[in-house]
Each structure stands twice: as C-alpha cells, then as structure tokens.
Amino acid sequence: MSEQALYNLEKLYALSDGNSEFVTHMVNMFVKMVPEFQERISNSYDSEDLKDVGDAAHKIKPSLDMMGIDSLYQTIRDLEKEGRSGEEPAKVQELMAEVSQTLDRVCEQLKRD
C-alpha cells in the first residue's frame, strides 16, 4: 500500500489548461528548488539569520500552494512569521524540521509518480 500523496497538482493543471508538459516542467523545477531552499534556511539558521529563514519561507510559499502541499499551508506561514520575528529560535528550528521532512517526502513522491 502506497502512502497518500502529499501534493495535489490540480492547480497546476488548471493554470496550464491541462498541458502535461508544462506541469512536468514545473514539477521538475520544484524538485530542483527544494534542496536549494533547504540549504538556504539551514545556512541562515546556522548563522543566526532568522529573518532570512522567514524571507525564504515567504519566497517558497506560492510554490507550496501551487503544488497543493496543503499539509504545510499553516506551517510555512508560521515559519515565515517566527523567522522574521526572530524571537523563538527553537520554534523556528522545529518548524524548519517539519517543512524539510515533508518536502523530502513530497519530492520522493513526485519523482516516483
């Protein structure tokens, strides 16, 4: 039994008028972008630049929404807010871990599917 998909490409298909080549291109761009995002937030956190963690979360937010990754809808917004406030580094780290783990699973699923 395979795990439930953590993404939904309906918005992408609607945006592209059902053009599967466009959808495939966008999925491939997303899969390529995720490790860059993860590296950015990790480096920013390590250098105590929590504002940049929040900025990176803000930047990836539309992509998560377009890919239908609903499980991260609130989490990425919380990461953006907590990162930019810089008040609770432990909370930022917790949110980063959740986002990163979920994105790893999403990318695995996208590559498999």
Backbone as CSV, one residue per row, in Angstrom:
resi,resn,N_x,N_y,N_z,CA_x,CA_y,CA_z,C_x,C_y,C_z
1,MET,0.848,-1.184,0.000,0.000,0.000,0.000,0.891,1.243,0.000
2,SER,0.634,2.136,-0.938,1.461,3.343,-1.005,0.865,4.436,-0.124
3,GLU,1.746,5.307,0.333,1.291,6.382,1.207,0.480,7.406,0.402
4,GLN,-0.362,8.118,1.093,-1.199,9.128,0.454,-0.324,10.254,-0.094
5,ALA,-0.671,10.730,-1.283,0.095,11.824,-1.893,0.027,13.062,-1.007
6,LEU,1.183,13.696,-0.834,1.274,14.907,-0.020,1.126,16.153,-0.884
7,TYR,0.828,15.975,-2.137,0.694,17.095,-3.073,-0.551,16.875,-3.916
8,ASN,-0.979,17.925,-4.599,-2.128,17.851,-5.495,-1.857,18.826,-6.637
9,LEU,-1.745,18.306,-7.843,-1.359,19.122,-8.991,-2.548,19.751,-9.728
10,GLU,-3.729,19.713,-9.127,-4.915,20.268,-9.797,-4.741,21.733,-10.177
11,LYS,-4.177,22.545,-9.277,-3.984,23.968,-9.581,-3.041,24.145,-10.771
12,LEU,-1.984,23.345,-10.813,-1.038,23.429,-11.928,-1.700,23.041,-13.237
13,TYR,-2.480,21.963,-13.220,-3.178,21.549,-14.440,-4.182,22.609,-14.882
14,ALA,-4.861,23.220,-13.906,-5.825,24.279,-14.248,-5.101,25.481,-14.853
15,LEU,-3.982,25.871,-14.251,-3.203,27.003,-14.739,-2.694,26.763,-16.159
16,SER,-2.355,25.509,-16.454,-1.751,25.180,-17.747,-2.771,24.713,-18.780
17,ASP,-4.061,24.796,-18.445,-5.109,24.270,-19.326,-4.851,22.808,-19.685
18,GLY,-4.352,22.048,-18.708,-4.158,20.617,-18.894,-2.899,20.235,-19.651
19,ASN,-1.989,21.180,-19.862,-0.746,20.920,-20.596,0.204,20.121,-19.699
20,SER,0.295,18.824,-19.957,1.092,17.961,-19.082,2.591,18.252,-19.193
21,GLU,3.057,18.736,-20.338,4.475,19.100,-20.458,4.807,20.269,-19.526
22,PHE,3.923,21.252,-19.471,4.109,22.388,-18.568,4.134,21.908,-17.117
23,VAL,3.183,21.054,-16.777,3.102,20.545,-15.406,4.383,19.791,-15.060
24,THR,4.847,18.938,-15.966,6.089,18.191,-15.729,7.263,19.139,-15.536
25,HIS,7.336,20.180,-16.361,8.405,21.174,-16.237,8.353,21.855,-14.868
26,MET,7.173,22.268,-14.447,7.020,22.943,-13.162,7.362,22.005,-11.991
27,VAL,6.949,20.749,-12.088,7.270,19.762,-11.049,8.784,19.587,-10.963
28,ASN,9.448,19.474,-12.124,10.905,19.311,-12.130,11.604,20.535,-11.538
29,MET,11.104,21.721,-11.847,11.676,22.941,-11.269,11.505,22.942,-9.751
30,PHE,10.339,22.522,-9.291,10.066,22.475,-7.849,11.026,21.509,-7.163
31,VAL,11.175,20.305,-7.724,12.054,19.288,-7.133,13.493,19.798,-7.072
32,LYS,13.898,20.579,-8.066,15.246,21.152,-8.084,15.379,22.284,-7.053
33,MET,14.302,23.025,-6.861,14.311,24.187,-5.974,14.340,23.786,-4.488
34,VAL,13.727,22.677,-4.147,13.588,22.285,-2.740,14.939,22.167,-2.020
35,PRO,15.924,21.432,-2.579,17.204,21.349,-1.853,17.876,22.714,-1.694
36,GLU,17.714,23.600,-2.673,18.278,24.951,-2.570,17.611,25.711,-1.434
37,PHE,16.297,25.571,-1.325,15.549,26.198,-0.229,16.015,25.640,1.116
38,GLN,16.131,24.305,1.192,16.538,23.672,2.445,17.937,24.121,2.855
39,GLU,18.825,24.223,1.890,20.189,24.668,2.185,20.178,26.126,2.672
40,ARG,19.364,26.948,2.025,19.296,28.359,2.421,18.806,28.512,3.856
41,ILE,17.719,27.827,4.200,17.202,28.011,5.564,18.150,27.416,6.594
42,SER,18.797,26.320,6.242,19.749,25.708,7.163,20.942,26.632,7.400
43,ASN,21.499,27.168,6.328,22.638,28.090,6.460,22.242,29.355,7.209
44,SER,21.064,29.875,6.899,20.596,31.086,7.577,20.396,30.830,9.059
45,TYR,19.810,29.690,9.386,19.599,29.356,10.795,20.939,29.213,11.506
46,ASP,21.868,28.491,10.864,23.180,28.266,11.474,23.932,29.568,11.718
47,SER,23.731,30.552,10.841,24.405,31.842,11.020,23.538,32.828,11.814
48,GLU,22.475,32.294,12.431,21.567,33.070,13.279,20.870,34.213,12.538
49,ASP,20.658,34.011,11.225,19.919,34.983,10.415,18.481,34.481,10.257
50,LEU,17.725,34.580,11.360,16.357,34.064,11.347,15.466,34.851,10.406
51,LYS,15.763,36.123,10.207,14.976,36.921,9.269,15.054,36.311,7.876
52,ASP,16.234,35.836,7.474,16.355,35.220,6.144,15.608,33.893,6.074
53,VAL,15.522,33.170,7.189,14.702,31.954,7.214,13.259,32.330,6.889
54,GLY,12.779,33.399,7.529,11.427,33.881,7.257,11.258,34.346,5.824
55,ASP,12.266,35.036,5.303,12.215,35.505,3.910,12.175,34.329,2.935
56,ALA,12.964,33.286,3.216,12.977,32.096,2.352,11.625,31.391,2.397
57,ALA,11.027,31.317,3.583,9.702,30.709,3.721,8.682,31.498,2.908
58,HIS,8.786,32.826,2.965,7.885,33.676,2.195,8.041,33.407,0.695
59,LYS,9.264,33.252,0.264,9.546,33.076,-1.160,9.019,31.734,-1.693
60,ILE,9.079,30.674,-0.897,8.644,29.356,-1.374,7.135,29.132,-1.186
61,LYS,6.508,29.977,-0.396,5.084,29.816,-0.075,4.192,29.660,-1.317
62,PRO,4.317,30.511,-2.353,3.450,30.340,-3.530,3.670,28.999,-4.234
63,SER,4.902,28.523,-4.231,5.190,27.233,-4.869,4.508,26.093,-4.119
64,LEU,4.540,26.148,-2.798,3.877,25.115,-1.999,2.376,25.135,-2.253
65,ASP,1.817,26.336,-2.336,0.380,26.458,-2.602,0.040,25.923,-3.997
66,MET,0.861,26.256,-4.991,0.609,25.819,-6.362,0.741,24.303,-6.497
67,MET,1.637,23.716,-5.711,1.840,22.261,-5.758,0.811,21.515,-4.894
68,GLY,-0.067,22.264,-4.251,-1.127,21.643,-3.458,-0.615,20.899,-2.236
69,ILE,0.444,21.428,-1.617,1.005,20.793,-0.417,0.294,21.399,0.793
70,ASP,-0.943,20.972,0.958,-1.821,21.567,1.967,-1.336,21.327,3.395
71,SER,-0.607,20.232,3.621,-0.161,19.929,4.982,0.829,20.971,5.500
72,LEU,1.437,21.736,4.580,2.384,22.771,5.003,1.786,24.171,4.946
73,TYR,0.495,24.267,4.635,-0.124,25.584,4.460,0.143,26.489,5.656
74,GLN,-0.195,26.032,6.852,-0.010,26.866,8.045,1.437,26.851,8.513
75,THR,2.096,25.719,8.389,3.469,25.586,8.880,4.406,26.575,8.208
76,ILE,4.292,26.721,6.877,5.211,27.626,6.168,4.922,29.075,6.548
77,ARG,3.669,29.380,6.802,3.309,30.734,7.236,3.820,31.004,8.648
78,ASP,3.755,29.992,9.501,4.308,30.128,10.853,5.825,30.297,10.799
79,LEU,6.479,29.543,9.913,7.933,29.660,9.775,8.308,31.061,9.292
80,GLU,7.554,31.573,8.350,7.802,32.935,7.856,7.685,33.940,9.004
81,LYS,6.596,33.842,9.762,6.335,34.788,10.858,7.366,34.641,11.976
82,GLU,7.615,33.420,12.424,8.557,33.185,13.522,9.980,33.561,13.115
83,GLY,10.347,33.230,11.873,11.682,33.578,11.400,11.884,35.077,11.387
84,ARG,10.911,35.773,10.818,11.038,37.235,10.719,11.008,37.908,12.077
85,SER,10.289,37.323,13.038,10.270,37.935,14.378,11.587,37.650,15.102
86,GLY,12.173,36.486,14.839,13.455,36.134,15.446,13.415,35.912,16.942
87,GLU,12.225,35.790,17.506,12.099,35.731,18.959,12.255,34.337,19.541
88,GLU,11.962,33.299,18.743,11.998,31.936,19.284,12.775,31.004,18.352
89,PRO,14.103,31.022,18.439,14.910,30.168,17.565,14.541,28.685,17.629
90,ALA,14.173,28.190,18.815,13.814,26.773,18.942,12.545,26.465,18.140
91,LYS,11.586,27.381,18.169,10.345,27.210,17.400,10.653,27.238,15.906
92,VAL,11.543,28.136,15.488,11.951,28.218,14.082,12.580,26.894,13.653
93,GLN,13.455,26.361,14.498,14.119,25.096,14.173,13.107,23.955,14.042
94,GLU,12.140,23.921,14.933,11.088,22.895,14.909,10.278,22.997,13.603
95,LEU,9.897,24.204,13.237,9.127,24.414,12.005,9.971,24.060,10.775
96,MET,11.251,24.443,10.799,12.150,24.109,9.689,12.220,22.599,9.489
97,ALA,12.324,21.862,10.583,12.416,20.403,10.502,11.150,19.813,9.892
98,GLU,10.002,20.303,10.322,8.731,19.801,9.785,8.627,20.094,8.288
99,VAL,8.956,21.322,7.896,8.895,21.703,6.481,9.863,20.849,5.666
100,SER,11.071,20.717,6.156,12.104,19.993,5.429,11.751,18.512,5.264
101,GLN,11.286,17.879,6.330,10.906,16.463,6.259,9.748,16.251,5.290
102,THR,8.760,17.122,5.351,7.607,17.000,4.452,8.039,17.202,3.003
103,LEU,8.886,18.210,2.762,9.348,18.454,1.387,10.177,17.290,0.858
104,ASP,10.965,16.651,1.708,11.707,15.460,1.280,10.741,14.376,0.803
105,ARG,9.692,14.157,1.573,8.699,13.130,1.209,7.942,13.523,-0.056
106,VAL,7.596,14.790,-0.185,6.900,15.264,-1.392,7.773,15.014,-2.626
107,CYS,9.048,15.379,-2.533,9.954,15.195,-3.677,10.112,13.722,-4.025
108,GLU,10.204,12.866,-3.017,10.265,11.422,-3.274,9.022,10.978,-4.035
109,GLN,7.866,11.425,-3.583,6.609,11.048,-4.245,6.555,11.579,-5.670
110,LEU,6.938,12.829,-5.858,6.896,13.423,-7.194,7.813,12.678,-8.159
111,LYS,9.004,12.323,-7.702,9.938,11.589,-8.539,9.391,10.207,-8.882
112,ARG,8.759,9.573,-7.898,8.206,8.226,-8.082,7.002,8.256,-9.023
113,ASP,6.139,9.246,-8.821,4.886,9.312,-9.599,5.142,9.874,-10.985
